[in-house]
Amino acid sequence: MKVWLIGGRGLLGSALRERLETRGIEHVETNSELDIADAARVQAFARRERPTHVLNAAAYCRVDDAETHQDEAFRVNALGPENVGRAATNIGARVVHFSTDFVFDGRAHEPYAEDATPNPLGAYGLSKLAGEQRLLALPGALELAYVVRTSFLFGERSRGFAGRIVRLIREQDEVRVVADRHSRPTYAGDLADAALALAGLGAARAAEPAVYHYANAGVTSWVEFASTIRESCLAHGAVRAARIVPVRAAEFPQAAERPAYSALATARVEAALGLQPRPWQARLTEFLARLWG
Ligand SMILES: NC(=O)c1ccc[n+]([C@@H]2O[C@H](COP(=O)([O-])OP(=O)(O)OC[C@H]3O[C@@H](n4cnc5c(N)ncnc54)[C@H](OP(=O)(O)O)[C@@H]3O)[C@@H](O)[C@H]2O)c1
């Protein structure tokens, strides 16, 4: 067994790497120095290293910048997974590719199942959807490819929304946070465990290759998530803890439109792995306790 971890320096990638290390699974890691949009280099690397599993956590994740850098977003998020998928399936390796709740338009009122119709609102979501489709259209994808969609990631690296809120709460008197966007937060470590299990890198056999959704339990708003972080700051004696001011998305102009409601239904992964995702509050509290400790 040998894993090729792509994007191991990222928020999710570092959680995947940590688990591979802890479990003593042989792995090689690449980041942007091996551009996944470069088909020849991706093929050559796979042929040389002969991984049995490829985990693609690399992506162009700058949602707003993607609006003005669509070519780059599509190169990394659409062409990249196709190249990675082709290189993996050519050598019979299982490939796990990560995608996003932003493939949906957010107009639903109940969590999105894997077969709900995607309708991305912006360039980032469009590029991620194209990546899923190009990967799943490859010969061999049916037997070897997993697409794992997730939402609202937080994790050990102080990147992403959680890291930004922690910084702002410590630095400012007031932090404005959108109240009318709802999703299921996801602890990167839990997602990493689920992805490894799906691909057969856990204790049990691999699950059926398919599209899966993974998120922690509970739907929340960005403002409730930020308020939970603030409470934790106070509980840990923060000298400064900015007031959280709820605002409507419409008052908070951003280049890219985002889905108002993007909770993902996780029944398929629960059935495949025989697990229930833990509530996001428990995971956030643990994550913050480590951050302060
Ligand atoms: N963050 C979220 O809230 C969120 C929500 C839903 C879904 N997702 C999905 O989850 C996955 C992981 O996201 P993340 O937040 O962990 O990403 P991240 O922290 O931004 O990390 C991205 C990784 O991709 C690498 N990378 C970027 N361009 C590359 C290229 N052209 N070739 C090879 N590697 C490249 C980066 O390498 P360098 O360090 O060298 O630049 C980095 O290791 C993505 O598929 C994303 O769409 C994320």
The ligand as a Tripos MOL2 file, in Angstrom:
@<TRIPOS>MOLECULE
LIG
   48    52     1     0     0
SMALL
NO_CHARGES

@<TRIPOS>ATOM
      1 N1        -11.7930   25.1280    2.8670 N.am      1 LIG1
      2 C1        -13.1020   24.8850    2.8470 C.2       1 LIG1
      3 O1        -13.8940   25.4800    3.6070 O.2       1 LIG1
      4 C2        -13.6510   23.8780    1.8620 C.ar      1 LIG1
      5 C3        -15.0440   23.6930    1.8240 C.ar      1 LIG1
      6 C4        -15.5680   22.7400    0.9500 C.ar      1 LIG1
      7 C5        -14.7180   21.9970    0.1430 C.ar      1 LIG1
      8 N2        -13.3770   22.2070    0.1830 N.ar      1 LIG1
      9 C6        -12.5190   21.3810   -0.7000 C.3       1 LIG1
     10 O2        -11.5920   20.6910    0.0970 O.3       1 LIG1
     11 C7        -10.3690   20.5060   -0.6060 C.3       1 LIG1
     12 C8         -9.2030   20.9850    0.2390 C.3       1 LIG1
     13 O3         -9.3420   22.3890    0.4810 O.3       1 LIG1
     14 P1         -8.3600   23.1610    1.4820 P.3       1 LIG1
     15 O4         -9.1530   24.2680    2.0860 O.co2     1 LIG1
     16 O5         -7.6500   22.1810    2.3400 O.co2     1 LIG1
     17 O6         -7.3020   23.7950    0.4490 O.3       1 LIG1
     18 P2         -6.0320   24.7150    0.7860 P.3       1 LIG1
     19 O7         -5.7890   24.8120    2.2420 O.co2     1 LIG1
     20 O8         -6.2010   25.9880    0.0050 O.co2     1 LIG1
     21 O9         -4.8200   23.8890    0.1380 O.3       1 LIG1
     22 C9         -4.7190   23.7550   -1.2320 C.3       1 LIG1
     23 C10        -3.5610   22.8220   -1.5690 C.3       1 LIG1
     24 O10        -3.5460   22.6860   -3.0000 O.3       1 LIG1
     25 C11        -2.2220   22.8640   -3.4550 C.3       1 LIG1
     26 N3         -2.2930   23.3580   -4.8270 N.ar      1 LIG1
     27 C12        -2.8440   24.5220   -5.2580 C.ar      1 LIG1
     28 N4         -2.7020   24.6120   -6.5960 N.ar      1 LIG1
     29 C13        -2.0650   23.4850   -7.0160 C.ar      1 LIG1
     30 C14        -1.6430   22.9830   -8.2760 C.ar      1 LIG1
     31 N5         -1.8580   23.6840   -9.4130 N.pl3     1 LIG1
     32 N6         -1.0280   21.7840   -8.3360 N.ar      1 LIG1
     33 C15        -0.8060   21.0770   -7.2070 C.ar      1 LIG1
     34 N7         -1.1740   21.4980   -5.9720 N.ar      1 LIG1
     35 C16        -1.7960   22.6870   -5.8850 C.ar      1 LIG1
     36 C17        -1.6100   23.8510   -2.4930 C.3       1 LIG1
     37 O11        -0.1970   23.7330   -2.5650 O.3       1 LIG1
     38 P3          0.7780   24.9720   -2.0950 P.3       1 LIG1
     39 O12         0.7220   24.9770   -0.5980 O.co2     1 LIG1
     40 O13         2.0900   24.5740   -2.6470 O.co2     1 LIG1
     41 O14         0.1880   26.2030   -2.7250 O.co2     1 LIG1
     42 C18        -2.1800   23.3210   -1.1660 C.3       1 LIG1
     43 O15        -1.3980   22.2480   -0.7140 O.3       1 LIG1
     44 C19       -10.5550   21.2390   -1.9370 C.3       1 LIG1
     45 O16       -10.9440   20.3160   -2.9280 O.3       1 LIG1
     46 C20       -11.6910   22.2020   -1.6700 C.3       1 LIG1
     47 O17       -12.4030   22.5180   -2.8590 O.3       1 LIG1
     48 C21       -12.8210   23.1220    1.0260 C.ar      1 LIG1
@<TRIPOS>BOND
     1     1     2 1
     2     2     3 2
     3     2     4 1
     4     4     5 ar
     5     4    48 ar
     6     5     6 ar
     7     6     7 ar
     8     7     8 ar
     9     8     9 1
    10     8    48 ar
    11     9    10 1
    12     9    46 1
    13    10    11 1
    14    11    12 1
    15    11    44 1
    16    12    13 1
    17    13    14 1
    18    14    15 2
    19    14    16 1
    20    14    17 1
    21    17    18 1
    22    18    19 2
    23    18    20 1
    24    18    21 1
    25    21    22 1
    26    22    23 1
    27    23    24 1
    28    23    42 1
    29    24    25 1
    30    25    26 1
    31    25    36 1
    32    26    27 ar
    33    26    35 ar
    34    27    28 ar
    35    28    29 ar
    36    29    30 ar
    37    29    35 ar
    38    30    31 1
    39    30    32 ar
    40    32    33 ar
    41    33    34 ar
    42    34    35 ar
    43    36    37 1
    44    36    42 1
    45    37    38 1
    46    38    39 2
    47    38    40 1
    48    38    41 1
    49    42    43 1
    50    44    45 1
    51    44    46 1
    52    46    47 1
@<TRIPOS>SUBSTRUCTURE
     1 LIG1         1 GROUP 0 **** ****
